[in-house]
Amino acid sequence: MTPTDFLPPPPPPQEHTQAWLSLHLLLLILGQGLG
């Protein structure tokens, strides 16, 4: 399983872009740690 399997669809680019990128990176790191 990859982190993208349980990620929700990204919000529109104009909304919370930085927060989404940070969350995405965090989930990728967690996914690598768990996987």
C-alpha atoms as an extended CHARMM CRD file, in Angstrom:
* protein
*
        35  EXT
         1         1  MET       CA              0.0000000000        0.0000000000        0.0000000000  PROA      1               0.0000000000
         2         2  THR       CA              1.2400000000        3.4780000000       -0.8220000000  PROA      2               0.0000000000
         3         3  PRO       CA              0.3790000000        6.6970000000        1.0470000000  PROA      3               0.0000000000
         4         4  THR       CA             -1.6010000000        7.9120000000       -1.9690000000  PROA      4               0.0000000000
         5         5  ASP       CA             -4.0330000000        5.0180000000       -1.5220000000  PROA      5               0.0000000000
         6         6  PHE       CA             -5.6830000000        6.7550000000        1.4280000000  PROA      6               0.0000000000
         7         7  LEU       CA             -5.1070000000       10.4120000000        0.5480000000  PROA      7               0.0000000000
         8         8  PRO       CA             -8.2300000000       12.4860000000       -0.0910000000  PROA      8               0.0000000000
         9         9  PRO       CA             -8.3790000000       14.4390000000       -3.3640000000  PROA      9               0.0000000000
        10        10  PRO       CA             -6.3080000000       17.6240000000       -3.1300000000  PROA      10              0.0000000000
        11        11  PRO       CA             -8.2140000000       20.8820000000       -2.5840000000  PROA      11              0.0000000000
        12        12  PRO       CA             -8.3340000000       23.5300000000       -5.3410000000  PROA      12              0.0000000000
        13        13  PRO       CA             -4.8570000000       25.0340000000       -5.9260000000  PROA      13              0.0000000000
        14        14  GLN       CA             -5.8940000000       28.3830000000       -4.4800000000  PROA      14              0.0000000000
        15        15  GLU       CA             -6.9510000000       26.8260000000       -1.1550000000  PROA      15              0.0000000000
        16        16  HSD       CA             -4.4390000000       25.8770000000        1.5260000000  PROA      16              0.0000000000
        17        17  THR       CA             -1.7610000000       24.9100000000       -0.9720000000  PROA      17              0.0000000000
        18        18  GLN       CA              1.0970000000       25.1160000000        1.5080000000  PROA      18              0.0000000000
        19        19  ALA       CA             -0.8200000000       23.2080000000        4.1660000000  PROA      19              0.0000000000
        20        20  TRP       CA             -1.7070000000       20.4850000000        1.6680000000  PROA      20              0.0000000000
        21        21  LEU       CA              1.8950000000       20.1570000000        0.4960000000  PROA      21              0.0000000000
        22        22  SER       CA              3.0900000000       19.9190000000        4.0830000000  PROA      22              0.0000000000
        23        23  LEU       CA              0.4630000000       17.2850000000        4.8750000000  PROA      23              0.0000000000
        24        24  HSD       CA              1.2910000000       15.3510000000        1.7280000000  PROA      24              0.0000000000
        25        25  LEU       CA              4.9950000000       15.3020000000        2.5960000000  PROA      25              0.0000000000
        26        26  LEU       CA              4.2110000000       14.2340000000        6.1540000000  PROA      26              0.0000000000
        27        27  LEU       CA              2.0310000000       11.3780000000        4.9010000000  PROA      27              0.0000000000
        28        28  LEU       CA              4.7280000000       10.3090000000        2.4610000000  PROA      28              0.0000000000
        29        29  ILE       CA              7.2870000000       10.2180000000        5.2870000000  PROA      29              0.0000000000
        30        30  LEU       CA              4.8920000000        8.3090000000        7.5290000000  PROA      30              0.0000000000
        31        31  GLY       CA              4.0810000000        5.9070000000        4.7130000000  PROA      31              0.0000000000
        32        32  GLN       CA              7.7660000000        5.1890000000        4.1510000000  PROA      32              0.0000000000
        33        33  GLY       CA              8.2790000000        4.6870000000        7.8790000000  PROA      33              0.0000000000
        34        34  LEU       CA              5.2960000000        2.3370000000        8.1290000000  PROA      34              0.0000000000
        35        35  GLY       CA              6.0400000000        0.5420000000        4.8800000000  PROA      35              0.0000000000
